[in-house]
Amino acid sequence: MLTPAMAGFRLLKLTNLMSRPFFGQFAKQHDLTLNEWRSIVVLANQPGSAAQDVSAATGSHPMNISRAVIALRKRGLIEEARDPDNHRRMLLWLTATGKDLFRAIAPHSEAQNRLLFDVLSQEELAAFIRTLEKLTSRAEQITHDERVPDV
């Protein structure tokens, strides 16, 4: 019998399995945490994002992204500037070194994703993505409301 808890556990397992190559090869080699890598990926695809945007894009806790941003800045992988429209926000960009690091790791990540999703037909992949979007939207609502479900 499949329950929602089991489905959530299976999503967690899939995420953990997909993260293993990062930890096994790239984390040590490039001295990166997973949150640092996720921040780099977001900034490579959405330059000029704020840390809050990175948190929203990854679903990671804002404090974890804040720590990642601090570490990446110290290593010279990202740079920041005040948002001209909101002086309280700092906008982030990858430096040339950060872009080089992204270009070094990203092809391996993309190849791993292709290997995983090759087992799905185009129709199955489209349905899976729609389902993920629906579940992600719901999870964002629940998290935003910060309510604990009644049992």
ZAROZA-192051 format. One record per atom (N, C-alpha, C): residue number from 1; residue in one letter; z, y negated, x; atom name. Coordinates in steps of 0.001 Angstrom, whole numbers, plus 500000, padded with zeros to 6 digits. Each point is the difference from the previous one (the first is absolute). Layout:
<pts>
+-----+----+--------+--------+--------+----+
:   i : aa :     c3 :     c2 :     c1 : at :
+-----+----+--------+--------+--------+----+
: NUM :  a :      Z :      Y :      X : CA :
...
+-----+----+--------+--------+--------+----+
</pts>
This chain:
<pts>
+-----+----+--------+--------+--------+----+
:   i : aa :     c3 :     c2 :     c1 : at :
+-----+----+--------+--------+--------+----+
:   1 :  m : 500000 : 501183 : 500846 :  N :
:   1 :  m : 500000 : 498817 : 499154 : CA :
:   1 :  m : 500000 : 498756 : 500889 :  C :
:   2 :  l : 499042 : 499141 : 499805 :  N :
:   2 :  l : 499897 : 498768 : 500772 : CA :
:   2 :  l : 500759 : 498891 : 499291 :  C :
:   3 :  t : 500920 : 499388 : 500700 :  N :
:   3 :  t : 500765 : 498888 : 499449 : CA :
:   3 :  t : 499631 : 498727 : 500751 :  C :
:   4 :  p : 500291 : 498836 : 499416 :  N :
:   4 :  p : 499739 : 498756 : 500737 : CA :
:   4 :  p : 500705 : 499959 : 501353 :  C :
:   5 :  a : 501202 : 500553 : 500061 :  N :
:   5 :  a : 500729 : 500005 : 501269 : CA :
:   5 :  a : 499239 : 500813 : 501046 :  C :
:   6 :  m : 499454 : 501128 : 499563 :  N :
:   6 :  m : 499225 : 500823 : 500931 : CA :
:   6 :  m : 498728 : 499277 : 500431 :  C :
:   7 :  a : 499364 : 499285 : 499094 :  N :
:   7 :  a : 498792 : 499257 : 500349 : CA :
:   7 :  a : 500335 : 498908 : 501020 :  C :
:   8 :  g : 501112 : 499298 : 499784 :  N :
:   8 :  g : 500433 : 498986 : 500954 : CA :
:   8 :  g : 500318 : 500608 : 501353 :  C :
:   9 :  f : 500638 : 501161 : 499980 :  N :
:   9 :  f : 500327 : 500694 : 501246 : CA :
:   9 :  f : 498723 : 500410 : 500723 :  C :
:  10 :  r : 498996 : 500430 : 499247 :  N :
:  10 :  r : 498721 : 500388 : 500614 : CA :
:  10 :  r : 499283 : 498797 : 500595 :  C :
:  11 :  l : 500092 : 498847 : 499341 :  N :
:  11 :  l : 499411 : 498779 : 500575 : CA :
:  11 :  l : 500706 : 499637 : 501302 :  C :
:  12 :  l : 501319 : 500143 : 500015 :  N :
:  12 :  l : 500772 : 499730 : 501214 : CA :
:  12 :  l : 499577 : 500956 : 501111 :  C :
:  13 :  k : 499856 : 501264 : 499671 :  N :
:  13 :  k : 499577 : 500987 : 500991 : CA :
:  13 :  k : 498621 : 499651 : 500549 :  C :
:  14 :  l : 499069 : 499643 : 499123 :  N :
:  14 :  l : 498659 : 499626 : 500445 : CA :
:  14 :  l : 500055 : 498803 : 500941 :  C :
:  15 :  t : 500777 : 498991 : 499647 :  N :
:  15 :  t : 500152 : 498820 : 500848 : CA :
:  15 :  t : 500574 : 500381 : 501355 :  C :
:  16 :  n : 501029 : 500845 : 499999 :  N :
:  16 :  n : 500616 : 500423 : 501257 : CA :
:  16 :  n : 499023 : 500798 : 500861 :  C :
:  17 :  l : 499249 : 500891 : 499382 :  N :
:  17 :  l : 499020 : 500779 : 500752 : CA :
:  17 :  l : 498910 : 499112 : 500586 :  C :
:  18 :  m : 499589 : 499010 : 499246 :  N :
:  18 :  m : 498960 : 499089 : 500481 : CA :
:  18 :  m : 500519 : 499094 : 501117 :  C :
:  19 :  s : 501304 : 499791 : 500069 :  N :
:  19 :  s : 500589 : 499154 : 501038 : CA :
:  19 :  s : 500237 : 500750 : 501304 :  C :
:  20 :  r : 500025 : 501319 : 499965 :  N :
:  20 :  r : 500330 : 500782 : 501195 : CA :
:  20 :  r : 499098 : 499698 : 501200 :  C :
:  21 :  p : 498681 : 499958 : 499832 :  N :
:  21 :  p : 499167 : 499693 : 501180 : CA :
:  21 :  p : 500341 : 498650 : 500617 :  C :
:  22 :  f : 500358 : 499031 : 499169 :  N :
:  22 :  f : 500390 : 498690 : 500528 : CA :
:  22 :  f : 501211 : 500156 : 500909 :  C :
:  23 :  f : 501027 : 500709 : 499500 :  N :
:  23 :  f : 501215 : 500166 : 500789 : CA :
:  23 :  f : 499750 : 500872 : 501230 :  C :
:  24 :  g : 499160 : 501014 : 499839 :  N :
:  24 :  g : 499766 : 500919 : 501102 : CA :
:  24 :  g : 499190 : 499403 : 501129 :  C :
:  25 :  q : 499113 : 499088 : 499681 :  N :
:  25 :  q : 499103 : 499500 : 501026 : CA :
:  25 :  q : 500130 : 498503 : 500227 :  C :
:  26 :  f : 499882 : 499220 : 498963 :  N :
:  26 :  f : 499834 : 498562 : 500176 : CA :
:  26 :  f : 501303 : 499228 : 500113 :  C :
:  27 :  a : 501025 : 500429 : 499312 :  N :
:  27 :  a : 501271 : 499265 : 500034 : CA :
:  27 :  a : 500547 : 499935 : 501423 :  C :
:  28 :  k : 500037 : 501136 : 500661 :  N :
:  28 :  k : 500524 : 500033 : 501370 : CA :
:  28 :  k : 499056 : 499304 : 500969 :  C :
:  29 :  q : 498723 : 500326 : 499885 :  N :
:  29 :  q : 499007 : 499449 : 500925 : CA :
:  29 :  q : 499948 : 498475 : 499960 :  C :
:  30 :  h : 500137 : 499430 : 498797 :  N :
:  30 :  h : 499877 : 498548 : 499842 : CA :
:  30 :  h : 501331 : 499324 : 499688 :  C :
:  31 :  d : 501080 : 500764 : 500038 :  N :
:  31 :  d : 501342 : 499463 : 499738 : CA :
:  31 :  d : 500032 : 499233 : 498676 :  C :
:  32 :  l : 499586 : 500692 : 498926 :  N :
:  32 :  l : 499927 : 499401 : 498665 : CA :
:  32 :  l : 500829 : 500800 : 499016 :  C :
:  33 :  t : 500611 : 499298 : 499062 :  N :
:  33 :  t : 500603 : 500675 : 498849 : CA :
:  33 :  t : 498947 : 500085 : 498901 :  C :
:  34 :  l : 500270 : 500819 : 499008 :  N :
:  34 :  l : 499071 : 500122 : 498888 : CA :
:  34 :  l : 499869 : 498673 : 499250 :  C :
:  35 :  n : 501105 : 499284 : 499819 :  N :
:  35 :  n : 499925 : 498701 : 499315 : CA :
:  35 :  n : 499225 : 498974 : 500817 :  C :
:  36 :  e : 500101 : 500074 : 501311 :  N :
:  36 :  e : 499197 : 499106 : 500836 : CA :
:  36 :  e : 498519 : 500314 : 499846 :  C :
:  37 :  w : 499663 : 501290 : 500017 :  N :
:  37 :  w : 498602 : 500388 : 499818 : CA :
:  37 :  w : 499486 : 499577 : 498623 :  C :
:  38 :  r : 500787 : 500232 : 498982 :  N :
:  38 :  r : 499573 : 499605 : 498650 : CA :
:  38 :  r : 499790 : 498493 : 499916 :  C :
:  39 :  s : 500845 : 499233 : 500663 :  N :
:  39 :  s : 499836 : 498540 : 500027 : CA :
:  39 :  s : 498703 : 499617 : 500701 :  C :
:  40 :  i : 499703 : 500672 : 501105 :  N :
:  40 :  i : 498756 : 499746 : 500731 : CA :
:  40 :  i : 498796 : 500298 : 499113 :  C :
:  41 :  v : 500047 : 501108 : 499274 :  N :
:  41 :  v : 498883 : 500372 : 499122 : CA :
:  41 :  v : 499776 : 498930 : 498929 :  C :
:  42 :  v : 501083 : 499542 : 499380 :  N :
:  42 :  v : 499866 : 498966 : 498964 : CA :
:  42 :  v : 499426 : 498727 : 500606 :  C :
:  43 :  l : 500508 : 499579 : 501148 :  N :
:  43 :  l : 499531 : 498748 : 500600 : CA :
:  43 :  l : 498571 : 500116 : 500521 :  C :
:  44 :  a : 499583 : 501192 : 500380 :  N :
:  44 :  a : 498606 : 500194 : 500415 : CA :
:  44 :  a : 499065 : 499833 : 498809 :  C :
:  45 :  n : 500480 : 500398 : 498833 :  N :
:  45 :  n : 499173 : 499943 : 498795 : CA :
:  45 :  n : 500219 : 498745 : 499168 :  C :
:  46 :  q : 501156 : 499353 : 500173 :  N :
:  46 :  q : 500335 : 498787 : 499256 : CA :
:  46 :  q : 500629 : 498970 : 500941 :  C :
:  47 :  p : 499215 : 499487 : 500965 :  N :
:  47 :  p : 500567 : 499030 : 500944 : CA :
:  47 :  p : 500536 : 498779 : 499257 :  C :
:  48 :  g : 501067 : 499436 : 500537 :  N :
:  48 :  g : 500600 : 498830 : 499365 : CA :
:  48 :  g : 500956 : 500342 : 498884 :  C :
:  49 :  s : 500418 : 501260 : 499924 :  N :
:  49 :  s : 500994 : 500414 : 499007 : CA :
:  49 :  s : 501395 : 499617 : 500485 :  C :
:  50 :  a : 500895 : 499834 : 499061 :  N :
:  50 :  a : 501414 : 499789 : 500330 : CA :
:  50 :  a : 500700 : 501359 : 500017 :  C :
:  51 :  a : 501189 : 500046 : 500580 :  N :
:  51 :  a : 500758 : 501253 : 500051 : CA :
:  51 :  a : 500223 : 500558 : 498595 :  C :
:  52 :  q : 500217 : 499110 : 499017 :  N :
:  52 :  q : 500188 : 500455 : 498614 : CA :
:  52 :  q : 498738 : 500710 : 499492 :  C :
:  53 :  d : 498835 : 499523 : 500421 :  N :
:  53 :  d : 498739 : 500630 : 499596 : CA :
:  53 :  d : 499868 : 501382 : 500631 :  C :
:  54 :  v : 500428 : 500115 : 501247 :  N :
:  54 :  v : 499960 : 501297 : 500691 : CA :
:  54 :  v : 500934 : 500974 : 499293 :  C :
:  55 :  s : 501173 : 499534 : 499632 :  N :
:  55 :  s : 500957 : 500833 : 499277 : CA :
:  55 :  s : 499402 : 500476 : 498678 :  C :
:  56 :  a : 499373 : 499089 : 499274 :  N :
:  56 :  a : 499399 : 500359 : 498715 : CA :
:  56 :  a : 498840 : 500980 : 500184 :  C :
:  57 :  a : 499201 : 499801 : 501034 :  N :
:  57 :  a : 498837 : 500861 : 500225 : CA :
:  57 :  a : 500403 : 501420 : 500396 :  C :
:  58 :  t : 501110 : 500123 : 500717 :  N :
:  58 :  t : 500425 : 501318 : 500481 : CA :
:  58 :  t : 501040 : 500662 : 499116 :  C :
:  59 :  g : 500679 : 499204 : 499191 :  N :
:  59 :  g : 501106 : 500536 : 499208 : CA :
:  59 :  g : 501260 : 500172 : 500825 :  C :
:  60 :  s : 499992 : 499503 : 501227 :  N :
:  60 :  s : 501163 : 500112 : 500882 : CA :
:  60 :  s : 501018 : 498912 : 499667 :  C :
:  61 :  h : 501259 : 500289 : 500267 :  N :
:  61 :  h : 501059 : 499037 : 499752 : CA :
:  61 :  h : 499765 : 498756 : 500858 :  C :
:  62 :  p : 500186 : 498806 : 499438 :  N :
:  62 :  p : 499763 : 498765 : 500760 : CA :
:  62 :  p : 500761 : 499929 : 501326 :  C :
:  63 :  m : 501223 : 500516 : 500052 :  N :
:  63 :  m : 500769 : 499967 : 501252 : CA :
:  63 :  m : 499316 : 500843 : 501073 :  C :
:  64 :  n : 499431 : 501145 : 499611 :  N :
:  64 :  n : 499307 : 500847 : 500974 : CA :
:  64 :  n : 498759 : 499303 : 500548 :  C :
:  65 :  i : 499297 : 499295 : 499135 :  N :
:  65 :  i : 498808 : 499262 : 500450 : CA :
:  65 :  i : 500425 : 498825 : 500865 :  C :
:  66 :  s : 501080 : 499345 : 499644 :  N :
:  66 :  s : 500502 : 498895 : 500810 : CA :
:  66 :  s : 500297 : 500466 : 501422 :  C :
:  67 :  r : 500653 : 501141 : 500126 :  N :
:  67 :  r : 500292 : 500558 : 501332 : CA :
:  67 :  r : 498712 : 500329 : 500743 :  C :
:  68 :  a : 499041 : 500575 : 499280 :  N :
:  68 :  a : 498719 : 500342 : 500626 : CA :
:  68 :  a : 499292 : 498744 : 500490 :  C :
:  69 :  v : 499988 : 498961 : 499196 :  N :
:  69 :  v : 499343 : 498743 : 500368 : CA :
:  69 :  v : 500661 : 499401 : 501239 :  C :
:  70 :  i : 501309 : 500015 : 500044 :  N :
:  70 :  i : 500720 : 499468 : 501167 : CA :
:  70 :  i : 499598 : 500771 : 501262 :  C :
:  71 :  a : 499978 : 501325 : 499907 :  N :
:  71 :  a : 499648 : 500828 : 501156 : CA :
:  71 :  a : 498551 : 499762 : 500423 :  C :
:  72 :  l : 499091 : 499906 : 499036 :  N :
:  72 :  l : 498588 : 499776 : 500329 : CA :
:  72 :  l : 499788 : 498627 : 500624 :  C :
:  73 :  r : 500727 : 499017 : 499505 :  N :
:  73 :  r : 499899 : 498650 : 500565 : CA :
:  73 :  r : 500504 : 499994 : 501440 :  C :
:  74 :  k : 501129 : 500655 : 500251 :  N :
:  74 :  k : 500566 : 500065 : 501356 : CA :
:  74 :  k : 499042 : 500669 : 500984 :  C :
:  75 :  r : 499230 : 500954 : 499505 :  N :
:  75 :  r : 499055 : 500721 : 500861 : CA :
:  75 :  r : 498652 : 499288 : 500116 :  C :
:  76 :  g : 499858 : 498885 : 499313 :  N :
:  76 :  g : 498751 : 499252 : 500074 : CA :
:  76 :  g : 498857 : 500613 : 499224 :  C :
:  77 :  l : 500332 : 500812 : 498981 :  N :
:  77 :  l : 498970 : 500654 : 499192 : CA :
:  77 :  l : 499630 : 499194 : 498764 :  C :
:  78 :  i : 500905 : 499102 : 499588 :  N :
:  78 :  i : 499703 : 499115 : 498876 : CA :
:  78 :  i : 500402 : 498579 : 500367 :  C :
:  79 :  e : 499383 : 499068 : 499301 :  N :
:  79 :  e : 500370 : 498591 : 500116 : CA :
:  79 :  e : 500211 : 499474 : 498596 :  C :
:  80 :  e : 500676 : 498870 : 499909 :  N :
:  80 :  e : 500318 : 499469 : 498683 : CA :
:  80 :  e : 499814 : 498494 : 499972 :  C :
:  81 :  a : 499830 : 499494 : 498785 :  N :
:  81 :  a : 499904 : 498552 : 499777 : CA :
:  81 :  a : 500541 : 499722 : 498601 :  C :
:  82 :  r : 500528 : 498824 : 499813 :  N :
:  82 :  r : 500510 : 499613 : 498680 : CA :
:  82 :  r : 498860 : 499941 : 498995 :  C :
:  83 :  d : 500291 : 500439 : 498807 :  N :
:  83 :  d : 499060 : 499895 : 498894 : CA :
:  83 :  d : 499888 : 498518 : 499637 :  C :
:  84 :  p : 498810 : 499423 : 500060 :  N :
:  84 :  p : 499881 : 498569 : 499692 : CA :
:  84 :  p : 500338 : 499675 : 498545 :  C :
:  85 :  d : 499922 : 500994 : 499119 :  N :
:  85 :  d : 500305 : 499775 : 498585 : CA :
:  85 :  d : 501460 : 500260 : 499652 :  C :
:  86 :  n : 500696 : 500742 : 500861 :  N :
:  86 :  n : 501409 : 500324 : 499766 : CA :
:  86 :  n : 500671 : 500102 : 501364 :  C :
:  87 :  h : 500633 : 498950 : 500424 :  N :
:  87 :  h : 500544 : 499914 : 501354 : CA :
:  87 :  h : 501135 : 500986 : 500276 :  C :
:  88 :  r : 500488 : 500679 : 498969 :  N :
:  88 :  r : 501036 : 501009 : 500226 : CA :
:  88 :  r : 499394 : 501336 : 500425 :  C :
:  89 :  r : 498716 : 500192 : 499725 :  N :
:  89 :  r : 499331 : 501273 : 500326 : CA :
:  89 :  r : 499318 : 499925 : 501356 :  C :
:  90 :  m : 500102 : 501104 : 500725 :  N :
:  90 :  m : 499292 : 500131 : 501269 : CA :
:  90 :  m : 498851 : 500979 : 499787 :  C :
:  91 :  l : 498805 : 499581 : 500365 :  N :
:  91 :  l : 498823 : 500847 : 499887 : CA :
:  91 :  l : 499776 : 500704 : 501335 :  C :
:  92 :  l : 499523 : 501223 : 499932 :  N :
:  92 :  l : 499902 : 500870 : 501174 : CA :
:  92 :  l : 498560 : 500431 : 500264 :  C :
:  93 :  w : 499676 : 500099 : 501278 :  N :
:  93 :  w : 498688 : 500481 : 500447 : CA :
:  93 :  w : 500208 : 500908 : 501197 :  C :
:  94 :  l : 499101 : 500953 : 500164 :  N :
:  94 :  l : 500012 : 500793 : 501219 : CA :
:  94 :  l : 499466 : 499154 : 501147 :  C :
:  95 :  t : 500608 : 500140 : 501168 :  N :
:  95 :  t : 499457 : 499380 : 501203 : CA :
:  95 :  t : 498839 : 500883 : 500486 :  C :
:  96 :  a : 499330 : 499578 : 501052 :  N :
:  96 :  a : 498927 : 500817 : 500578 : CA :
:  96 :  a : 500548 : 501366 : 500423 :  C :
:  97 :  t : 501197 : 500009 : 500559 :  N :
:  97 :  t : 500639 : 501264 : 500401 : CA :
:  97 :  t : 500306 : 500860 : 498777 :  C :
:  98 :  g : 500467 : 499379 : 498930 :  N :
:  98 :  g : 500278 : 500720 : 498757 : CA :
:  98 :  g : 498728 : 500590 : 499400 :  C :
:  99 :  k : 498915 : 499239 : 500046 :  N :
:  99 :  k : 498709 : 500499 : 499494 : CA :
:  99 :  k : 499505 : 501173 : 500841 :  C :
: 100 :  d : 500188 : 499906 : 501318 :  N :
: 100 :  d : 499597 : 501107 : 500872 : CA :
: 100 :  d : 500787 : 501261 : 499674 :  C :
: 101 :  l : 501300 : 499844 : 499762 :  N :
: 101 :  l : 500834 : 501146 : 499652 : CA :
: 101 :  l : 499549 : 500616 : 498675 :  C :
: 102 :  f : 499720 : 499156 : 499022 :  N :
: 102 :  f : 499511 : 500496 : 498717 : CA :
: 102 :  f : 498696 : 500786 : 500192 :  C :
: 103 :  r : 499078 : 499436 : 500774 :  N :
: 103 :  r : 498706 : 500669 : 500230 : CA :
: 103 :  r : 500164 : 501317 : 500756 :  C :
: 104 :  a : 501048 : 500115 : 500792 :  N :
: 104 :  a : 500238 : 501237 : 500737 : CA :
: 104 :  a : 500532 : 501118 : 499108 :  C :
: 105 :  i : 500821 : 499646 : 499014 :  N :
: 105 :  i : 500658 : 501015 : 499172 : CA :
: 105 :  i : 499260 : 500257 : 498683 :  C :
: 106 :  a : 499431 : 498974 : 499400 :  N :
: 106 :  a : 499419 : 500107 : 498655 : CA :
: 106 :  a : 498972 : 501124 : 499850 :  C :
: 107 :  p : 499089 : 500217 : 500952 :  N :
: 107 :  p : 499026 : 501088 : 499800 : CA :
: 107 :  p : 500647 : 501371 : 499828 :  C :
: 108 :  h : 501119 : 500231 : 500681 :  N :
: 108 :  h : 500703 : 501277 : 499864 : CA :
: 108 :  h : 500611 : 500127 : 498600 :  C :
: 109 :  s : 500555 : 498917 : 499503 :  N :
: 109 :  s : 500574 : 499984 : 498657 : CA :
: 109 :  s : 498914 : 500223 : 498947 :  C :
: 110 :  e : 498874 : 499335 : 500181 :  N :
: 110 :  e : 498881 : 500157 : 499058 : CA :
: 110 :  e : 499468 : 501426 : 500016 :  C :
: 111 :  a : 499894 : 500606 : 501183 :  N :
: 111 :  a : 499517 : 501383 : 500101 : CA :
: 111 :  a : 500959 : 500958 : 499303 :  C :
: 112 :  q : 501302 : 499750 : 500152 :  N :
: 112 :  q : 500994 : 500844 : 499330 : CA :
: 112 :  q : 499864 : 499885 : 498482 :  C :
: 113 :  n : 499787 : 498803 : 499500 :  N :
: 113 :  n : 499823 : 499816 : 498560 : CA :
: 113 :  n : 498747 : 500717 : 499509 :  C :
: 114 :  r : 498925 : 499912 : 500761 :  N :
: 114 :  r : 498773 : 500712 : 499604 : CA :
: 114 :  r : 500251 : 501498 : 499925 :  C :
: 115 :  l : 500702 : 500545 : 501000 :  N :
: 115 :  l : 500310 : 501432 : 499993 : CA :
: 115 :  l : 500807 : 500389 : 498769 :  C :
: 116 :  l : 500951 : 499174 : 499634 :  N :
: 116 :  l : 500844 : 500298 : 498842 : CA :
: 116 :  l : 499187 : 499956 : 498711 :  C :
: 117 :  f : 499259 : 498926 : 499810 :  N :
: 117 :  f : 499349 : 499782 : 498713 : CA :
: 117 :  f : 498658 : 500711 : 499862 :  C :
: 118 :  d : 499528 : 500639 : 501058 :  N :
: 118 :  d : 498757 : 500774 : 499922 : CA :
: 118 :  d : 500105 : 501164 : 499017 :  C :
: 119 :  v : 501213 : 500435 : 499671 :  N :
: 119 :  v : 500162 : 501124 : 499079 : CA :
: 119 :  v : 499780 : 499580 : 498547 :  C :
: 120 :  l : 499929 : 498699 : 499754 :  N :
: 120 :  l : 499810 : 499499 : 498636 : CA :
: 120 :  l : 498539 : 499601 : 499779 :  C :
: 121 :  s : 499528 : 500269 : 498797 :  N :
: 121 :  s : 498678 : 499482 : 499621 : CA :
: 121 :  s : 500121 : 498497 : 499773 :  C :
: 122 :  q : 498880 : 499313 : 499885 :  N :
: 122 :  q : 500035 : 498559 : 499733 : CA :
: 122 :  q : 500731 : 499711 : 498686 :  C :
: 123 :  e : 499786 : 500852 : 499000 :  N :
: 123 :  e : 500668 : 499815 : 498713 : CA :
: 123 :  e : 501508 : 500207 : 500131 :  C :
: 124 :  e : 500398 : 501036 : 500737 :  N :
: 124 :  e : 501420 : 500259 : 500198 : CA :
: 124 :  e : 500658 : 498859 : 500778 :  C :
: 125 :  l : 499312 : 499506 : 501033 :  N :
: 125 :  l : 500539 : 498898 : 500784 : CA :
: 125 :  l : 500165 : 498753 : 499144 :  C :
: 126 :  a : 499003 : 499705 : 499178 :  N :
: 126 :  a : 500081 : 498828 : 499115 : CA :
: 126 :  a : 501166 : 500147 : 499024 :  C :
: 127 :  a : 500169 : 501196 : 499432 :  N :
: 127 :  a : 501113 : 500237 : 499061 : CA :
: 127 :  a : 501341 : 499898 : 500732 :  C :
: 128 :  f : 500065 : 500517 : 501215 :  N :
: 128 :  f : 501228 : 499926 : 500789 : CA :
: 128 :  f : 500364 : 498547 : 500298 :  C :
: 129 :  i : 499025 : 499213 : 500391 :  N :
: 129 :  i : 500252 : 498589 : 500302 : CA :
: 129 :  i : 500457 : 499260 : 498742 :  C :
: 130 :  r : 499367 : 500275 : 498862 :  N :
: 130 :  r : 500441 : 499370 : 498743 : CA :
: 130 :  r : 501444 : 500382 : 499682 :  C :
: 131 :  t : 500329 : 501262 : 500194 :  N :
: 131 :  t : 501366 : 500464 : 499744 : CA :
: 131 :  t : 500983 : 499329 : 500954 :  C :
: 132 :  l : 499652 : 499922 : 501283 :  N :
: 132 :  l : 500869 : 499323 : 500969 : CA :
: 132 :  l : 500210 : 498542 : 499627 :  C :
: 133 :  e : 498935 : 499320 : 499587 :  N :
: 133 :  e : 500120 : 498595 : 499609 : CA :
: 133 :  e : 500919 : 499842 : 498795 :  C :
: 134 :  k : 499873 : 500914 : 499053 :  N :
: 134 :  k : 500841 : 499958 : 498811 : CA :
: 134 :  k : 501470 : 500237 : 500357 :  C :
: 135 :  l : 500246 : 500995 : 500839 :  N :
: 135 :  l : 501375 : 500298 : 500410 : CA :
: 135 :  l : 500576 : 498889 : 500882 :  C :
: 136 :  t : 499189 : 499449 : 500872 :  N :
: 136 :  t : 500460 : 498904 : 500855 : CA :
: 136 :  t : 500364 : 498786 : 499163 :  C :
: 137 :  s : 499179 : 499682 : 499027 :  N :
: 137 :  s : 500288 : 498875 : 499116 : CA :
: 137 :  s : 501320 : 500220 : 499265 :  C :
: 138 :  r : 500202 : 501202 : 499516 :  N :
: 138 :  r : 501246 : 500317 : 499291 : CA :
: 138 :  r : 501193 : 499911 : 500942 :  C :
: 139 :  a : 499858 : 500522 : 501210 :  N :
: 139 :  a : 501092 : 499943 : 500971 : CA :
: 139 :  a : 500330 : 498551 : 500351 :  C :
: 140 :  e : 498981 : 499145 : 500099 :  N :
: 140 :  e : 500244 : 498580 : 500271 : CA :
: 140 :  e : 500756 : 499350 : 498850 :  C :
: 141 :  q : 499668 : 500369 : 498765 :  N :
: 141 :  q : 500728 : 499475 : 498837 : CA :
: 141 :  q : 501462 : 500422 : 500048 :  C :
: 142 :  i : 500218 : 501268 : 500265 :  N :
: 142 :  i : 501360 : 500528 : 500034 : CA :
: 142 :  i : 500792 : 499330 : 501118 :  C :
: 143 :  t : 499396 : 499882 : 501166 :  N :
: 143 :  t : 500666 : 499375 : 501142 : CA :
: 143 :  t : 500270 : 498531 : 499730 :  C :
: 144 :  h : 499044 : 499326 : 499385 :  N :
: 144 :  h : 500173 : 498583 : 499677 : CA :
: 144 :  h : 501158 : 499795 : 499034 :  C :
: 145 :  d : 500081 : 500884 : 499022 :  N :
: 145 :  d : 501080 : 499922 : 499022 : CA :
: 145 :  d : 501343 : 500396 : 500630 :  C :
: 146 :  e : 499950 : 500760 : 501082 :  N :
: 146 :  e : 501179 : 500489 : 500720 : CA :
: 146 :  e : 501004 : 500648 : 499061 :  C :
: 147 :  r : 499496 : 500698 : 499062 :  N :
: 147 :  r : 500904 : 500701 : 499081 : CA :
: 147 :  r : 500096 : 501457 : 500412 :  C :
: 148 :  v : 501160 : 500547 : 499816 :  N :
: 148 :  v : 500210 : 501401 : 500256 : CA :
: 148 :  v : 499812 : 500726 : 498685 :  C :
: 149 :  p : 499110 : 501008 : 499968 :  N :
: 149 :  p : 499768 : 500689 : 498727 : CA :
: 149 :  p : 501257 : 500679 : 499480 :  C :
: 150 :  d : 500128 : 499991 : 498697 :  N :
: 150 :  d : 501093 : 500732 : 499355 : CA :
: 150 :  d : 499739 : 501489 : 500138 :  C :
: 151 :  v : 501077 : 500741 : 500153 :  N :
: 151 :  v : 499848 : 501466 : 500084 : CA :
: 151 :  v : 500601 : 500663 : 498798 :  C :
+-----+----+--------+--------+--------+----+
</pts>
